[in-house]
Amino acid sequence: MSNFVILLDLFTLHVYAYNRECDTMIYPSIDKLLNIVDSKYELVHIAARRSKEISETGYLQMPENEYKCKKNIGRALEEVSEGLLTVRKS
């Protein structure tokens, strides 16, 4: 392979990894979230409802620049992690 192809490949991988910063479930940690919420299923339910609420209303509980994730589902999980959402037992 030519040097140009190798450089292009490395650049593409770097840009791809940079843009996918919070697309994978690295932050917040599932272990930290499960210390707050009892089960994975309940966590999914809470995050999905909050994500839908963010989409519909546009209301965020923190300033937008403080979120690490760009997607609403990641932002909802960050809010759970920060203790901004309270989980009520029924």
LODOBA-886887 format. One record per atom (N, C-alpha, C): z, x, y; atom name; residue in one letter; residue number from 1. Coordinates in steps of 0.2 Angstrom, whole numbers, padded with zeros to 4 digits, always signed. Layout:
N
MIRO     pz     px     py  vexro  voba  fimar
MIRO      Z      X      Y     CA     A    NUM
...
***
This chain:
90
MIRO     pz     px     py  vexro  voba  fimar
MIRO  +0000  +0004  -0006      N     M      1
MIRO  +0000  +0000  +0000     CA     M      1
MIRO  +0000  +0004  +0006      C     M      1
MIRO  -0003  +0002  +0011      N     S      2
MIRO  -0003  +0005  +0018     CA     S      2
MIRO  +0004  +0005  +0021      C     S      2
MIRO  +0005  +0009  +0026      N     N      3
MIRO  +0011  +0009  +0030     CA     N      3
MIRO  +0012  +0003  +0034      C     N      3
MIRO  +0006  +0000  +0036      N     F      4
MIRO  +0006  -0006  +0040     CA     F      4
MIRO  +0009  -0012  +0036      C     F      4
MIRO  +0006  -0012  +0030      N     V      5
MIRO  +0008  -0018  +0025     CA     V      5
MIRO  +0016  -0017  +0024      C     V      5
MIRO  +0018  -0011  +0023      N     I      6
MIRO  +0025  -0010  +0021     CA     I      6
MIRO  +0029  -0012  +0027      C     I      6
MIRO  +0027  -0010  +0033      N     L      7
MIRO  +0031  -0012  +0039     CA     L      7
MIRO  +0031  -0019  +0040      C     L      7
MIRO  +0025  -0023  +0039      N     L      8
MIRO  +0025  -0030  +0040     CA     L      8
MIRO  +0029  -0034  +0035      C     L      8
MIRO  +0029  -0031  +0029      N     D      9
MIRO  +0034  -0034  +0024     CA     D      9
MIRO  +0041  -0034  +0026      C     D      9
MIRO  +0043  -0028  +0028      N     L     10
MIRO  +0050  -0027  +0031     CA     L     10
MIRO  +0052  -0031  +0037      C     L     10
MIRO  +0047  -0031  +0041      N     F     11
MIRO  +0048  -0035  +0047     CA     F     11
MIRO  +0049  -0043  +0046      C     F     11
MIRO  +0045  -0045  +0041      N     T     12
MIRO  +0045  -0052  +0039     CA     T     12
MIRO  +0052  -0054  +0035      C     T     12
MIRO  +0054  -0049  +0031      N     L     13
MIRO  +0060  -0050  +0028     CA     L     13
MIRO  +0066  -0050  +0033      C     L     13
MIRO  +0066  -0046  +0038      N     H     14
MIRO  +0071  -0046  +0043     CA     H     14
MIRO  +0071  -0052  +0047      C     H     14
MIRO  +0065  -0054  +0049      N     V     15
MIRO  +0065  -0060  +0053     CA     V     15
MIRO  +0067  -0066  +0049      C     V     15
MIRO  +0065  -0067  +0043      N     Y     16
MIRO  +0067  -0072  +0039     CA     Y     16
MIRO  +0075  -0072  +0038      C     Y     16
MIRO  +0078  -0067  +0036      N     A     17
MIRO  +0085  -0066  +0035     CA     A     17
MIRO  +0089  -0068  +0042      C     A     17
MIRO  +0086  -0066  +0047      N     Y     18
MIRO  +0089  -0067  +0054     CA     Y     18
MIRO  +0089  -0075  +0055      C     Y     18
MIRO  +0083  -0078  +0054      N     N     19
MIRO  +0083  -0085  +0056     CA     N     19
MIRO  +0086  -0089  +0051      C     N     19
MIRO  +0088  -0087  +0045      N     R     20
MIRO  +0091  -0091  +0040     CA     R     20
MIRO  +0099  -0089  +0040      C     R     20
MIRO  +0101  -0087  +0046      N     E     21
MIRO  +0108  -0085  +0046     CA     E     21
MIRO  +0113  -0090  +0043      C     E     21
MIRO  +0112  -0096  +0045      N     C     22
MIRO  +0117  -0101  +0043     CA     C     22
MIRO  +0114  -0107  +0038      C     C     22
MIRO  +0108  -0105  +0036      N     D     23
MIRO  +0105  -0110  +0031     CA     D     23
MIRO  +0108  -0110  +0024      C     D     23
MIRO  +0111  -0105  +0023      N     T     24
MIRO  +0114  -0104  +0016     CA     T     24
MIRO  +0121  -0106  +0017      C     T     24
MIRO  +0125  -0108  +0012      N     M     25
MIRO  +0132  -0109  +0012     CA     M     25
MIRO  +0136  -0103  +0012      C     M     25
MIRO  +0136  -0099  +0017      N     I     26
MIRO  +0140  -0093  +0018     CA     I     26
MIRO  +0146  -0095  +0022      C     I     26
MIRO  +0144  -0098  +0028      N     Y     27
MIRO  +0149  -0100  +0032     CA     Y     27
MIRO  +0149  -0107  +0034      C     Y     27
MIRO  +0155  -0110  +0034      N     P     28
MIRO  +0161  -0108  +0032     CA     P     28
MIRO  +0162  -0108  +0024      C     P     28
MIRO  +0167  -0104  +0022      N     S     29
MIRO  +0168  -0103  +0015     CA     S     29
MIRO  +0170  -0109  +0011      C     S     29
MIRO  +0167  -0110  +0006      N     I     30
MIRO  +0169  -0116  +0002     CA     I     30
MIRO  +0176  -0116  +0000      C     I     30
MIRO  +0179  -0110  -0001      N     D     31
MIRO  +0186  -0109  -0003     CA     D     31
MIRO  +0190  -0111  +0003      C     D     31
MIRO  +0189  -0109  +0009      N     K     32
MIRO  +0193  -0111  +0015     CA     K     32
MIRO  +0192  -0119  +0015      C     K     32
MIRO  +0186  -0122  +0014      N     L     33
MIRO  +0185  -0129  +0015     CA     L     33
MIRO  +0189  -0133  +0010      C     L     33
MIRO  +0189  -0130  +0004      N     L     34
MIRO  +0193  -0134  -0002     CA     L     34
MIRO  +0201  -0133  -0001      C     L     34
MIRO  +0203  -0129  +0003      N     N     35
MIRO  +0210  -0129  +0005     CA     N     35
MIRO  +0212  -0134  +0010      C     N     35
MIRO  +0207  -0137  +0014      N     I     36
MIRO  +0208  -0142  +0018     CA     I     36
MIRO  +0207  -0149  +0015      C     I     36
MIRO  +0201  -0149  +0011      N     V     37
MIRO  +0199  -0156  +0008     CA     V     37
MIRO  +0200  -0155  +0000      C     V     37
MIRO  +0203  -0160  -0003      N     D     38
MIRO  +0205  -0159  -0010     CA     D     38
MIRO  +0199  -0158  -0015      C     D     38
MIRO  +0193  -0162  -0014      N     S     39
MIRO  +0188  -0161  -0019     CA     S     39
MIRO  +0181  -0160  -0015      C     S     39
MIRO  +0176  -0157  -0019      N     K     40
MIRO  +0170  -0156  -0016     CA     K     40
MIRO  +0166  -0162  -0015      C     K     40
MIRO  +0167  -0167  -0018      N     Y     41
MIRO  +0164  -0174  -0017     CA     Y     41
MIRO  +0166  -0177  -0011      C     Y     41
MIRO  +0173  -0176  -0009      N     E     42
MIRO  +0175  -0179  -0003     CA     E     42
MIRO  +0173  -0175  +0003      C     E     42
MIRO  +0172  -0168  +0002      N     L     43
MIRO  +0170  -0164  +0007     CA     L     43
MIRO  +0162  -0166  +0009      C     L     43
MIRO  +0158  -0167  +0003      N     V     44
MIRO  +0151  -0169  +0004     CA     V     44
MIRO  +0151  -0175  +0008      C     V     44
MIRO  +0155  -0180  +0006      N     H     45
MIRO  +0155  -0187  +0010     CA     H     45
MIRO  +0157  -0186  +0017      C     H     45
MIRO  +0162  -0182  +0019      N     I     46
MIRO  +0164  -0181  +0025     CA     I     46
MIRO  +0159  -0178  +0030      C     I     46
MIRO  +0156  -0172  +0027      N     A     47
MIRO  +0151  -0168  +0031     CA     A     47
MIRO  +0145  -0173  +0032      C     A     47
MIRO  +0143  -0177  +0027      N     A     48
MIRO  +0137  -0181  +0028     CA     A     48
MIRO  +0138  -0186  +0033      C     A     48
MIRO  +0144  -0189  +0033      N     R     49
MIRO  +0145  -0194  +0038     CA     R     49
MIRO  +0145  -0191  +0045      C     R     49
MIRO  +0149  -0186  +0046      N     R     50
MIRO  +0149  -0182  +0052     CA     R     50
MIRO  +0142  -0180  +0055      C     R     50
MIRO  +0138  -0177  +0050      N     S     51
MIRO  +0132  -0175  +0052     CA     S     51
MIRO  +0127  -0181  +0054      C     S     51
MIRO  +0128  -0186  +0051      N     K     52
MIRO  +0124  -0192  +0053     CA     K     52
MIRO  +0127  -0194  +0060      C     K     52
MIRO  +0133  -0194  +0061      N     E     53
MIRO  +0136  -0196  +0068     CA     E     53
MIRO  +0133  -0191  +0073      C     E     53
MIRO  +0133  -0185  +0072      N     I     54
MIRO  +0131  -0180  +0077     CA     I     54
MIRO  +0123  -0182  +0078      C     I     54
MIRO  +0119  -0183  +0073      N     S     55
MIRO  +0112  -0185  +0074     CA     S     55
MIRO  +0111  -0191  +0078      C     S     55
MIRO  +0115  -0196  +0077      N     E     56
MIRO  +0115  -0202  +0081     CA     E     56
MIRO  +0117  -0202  +0088      C     E     56
MIRO  +0123  -0199  +0089      N     T     57
MIRO  +0126  -0199  +0096     CA     T     57
MIRO  +0125  -0193  +0100      C     T     57
MIRO  +0124  -0187  +0096      N     G     58
MIRO  +0123  -0181  +0100     CA     G     58
MIRO  +0130  -0178  +0102      C     G     58
MIRO  +0135  -0181  +0100      N     Y     59
MIRO  +0142  -0178  +0102     CA     Y     59
MIRO  +0144  -0173  +0098      C     Y     59
MIRO  +0146  -0167  +0100      N     L     60
MIRO  +0149  -0161  +0097     CA     L     60
MIRO  +0156  -0160  +0099      C     L     60
MIRO  +0160  -0158  +0095      N     Q     61
MIRO  +0167  -0157  +0097     CA     Q     61
MIRO  +0169  -0150  +0100      C     Q     61
MIRO  +0164  -0146  +0099      N     M     62
MIRO  +0165  -0139  +0102     CA     M     62
MIRO  +0159  -0138  +0106      C     M     62
MIRO  +0159  -0133  +0111      N     P     63
MIRO  +0153  -0132  +0115     CA     P     63
MIRO  +0147  -0129  +0110      C     P     63
MIRO  +0141  -0131  +0111      N     E     64
MIRO  +0136  -0130  +0107     CA     E     64
MIRO  +0135  -0122  +0105      C     E     64
MIRO  +0137  -0118  +0110      N     N     65
MIRO  +0136  -0111  +0109     CA     N     65
MIRO  +0141  -0108  +0105      C     N     65
MIRO  +0146  -0111  +0103      N     E     66
MIRO  +0152  -0109  +0099     CA     E     66
MIRO  +0150  -0110  +0091      C     E     66
MIRO  +0145  -0114  +0090      N     Y     67
MIRO  +0144  -0116  +0083     CA     Y     67
MIRO  +0139  -0110  +0080      C     Y     67
MIRO  +0140  -0108  +0074      N     K     68
MIRO  +0136  -0103  +0071     CA     K     68
MIRO  +0130  -0106  +0068      C     K     68
MIRO  +0131  -0112  +0065      N     C     69
MIRO  +0125  -0115  +0062     CA     C     69
MIRO  +0121  -0119  +0067      C     C     69
MIRO  +0115  -0120  +0066      N     K     70
MIRO  +0111  -0124  +0071     CA     K     70
MIRO  +0110  -0131  +0068      C     K     70
MIRO  +0111  -0132  +0061      N     K     71
MIRO  +0109  -0139  +0058     CA     K     71
MIRO  +0116  -0143  +0059      C     K     71
MIRO  +0115  -0149  +0059      N     N     72
MIRO  +0121  -0154  +0060     CA     N     72
MIRO  +0126  -0153  +0054      C     N     72
MIRO  +0123  -0152  +0048      N     I     73
MIRO  +0127  -0152  +0042     CA     I     73
MIRO  +0132  -0146  +0042      C     I     73
MIRO  +0129  -0140  +0044      N     G     74
MIRO  +0133  -0134  +0045     CA     G     74
MIRO  +0138  -0135  +0051      C     G     74
MIRO  +0136  -0138  +0056      N     R     75
MIRO  +0141  -0140  +0062     CA     R     75
MIRO  +0147  -0144  +0059      C     R     75
MIRO  +0145  -0149  +0055      N     A     76
MIRO  +0150  -0154  +0053     CA     A     76
MIRO  +0155  -0150  +0048      C     A     76
MIRO  +0153  -0145  +0044      N     L     77
MIRO  +0157  -0141  +0040     CA     L     77
MIRO  +0161  -0136  +0044      C     L     77
MIRO  +0158  -0134  +0050      N     E     78
MIRO  +0162  -0130  +0054     CA     E     78
MIRO  +0168  -0134  +0057      C     E     78
MIRO  +0167  -0140  +0059      N     E     79
MIRO  +0172  -0144  +0062     CA     E     79
MIRO  +0177  -0145  +0057      C     E     79
MIRO  +0176  -0146  +0051      N     V     80
MIRO  +0181  -0147  +0046     CA     V     80
MIRO  +0185  -0141  +0045      C     V     80
MIRO  +0181  -0135  +0045      N     S     81
MIRO  +0185  -0128  +0044     CA     S     81
MIRO  +0189  -0127  +0050      C     S     81
MIRO  +0187  -0129  +0056      N     E     82
MIRO  +0192  -0128  +0062     CA     E     82
MIRO  +0197  -0133  +0063      C     E     82
MIRO  +0197  -0138  +0059      N     G     83
MIRO  +0203  -0143  +0059     CA     G     83
MIRO  +0201  -0148  +0064      C     G     83
MIRO  +0195  -0149  +0067      N     L     84
MIRO  +0193  -0154  +0072     CA     L     84
MIRO  +0192  -0161  +0069      C     L     84
MIRO  +0191  -0161  +0062      N     L     85
MIRO  +0191  -0167  +0059     CA     L     85
MIRO  +0197  -0168  +0054      C     L     85
MIRO  +0200  -0174  +0055      N     T     86
MIRO  +0206  -0175  +0051     CA     T     86
MIRO  +0204  -0179  +0045      C     T     86
MIRO  +0207  -0177  +0039      N     V     87
MIRO  +0205  -0181  +0033     CA     V     87
MIRO  +0211  -0185  +0031      C     V     87
MIRO  +0210  -0192  +0031      N     R     88
MIRO  +0215  -0197  +0029     CA     R     88
MIRO  +0215  -0198  +0022      C     R     88
MIRO  +0221  -0199  +0019      N     K     89
MIRO  +0221  -0201  +0012     CA     K     89
MIRO  +0221  -0208  +0012      C     K     89
MIRO  +0218  -0211  +0008      N     S     90
MIRO  +0218  -0219  +0007     CA     S     90
MIRO  +0221  -0221  +0001      C     S     90
***
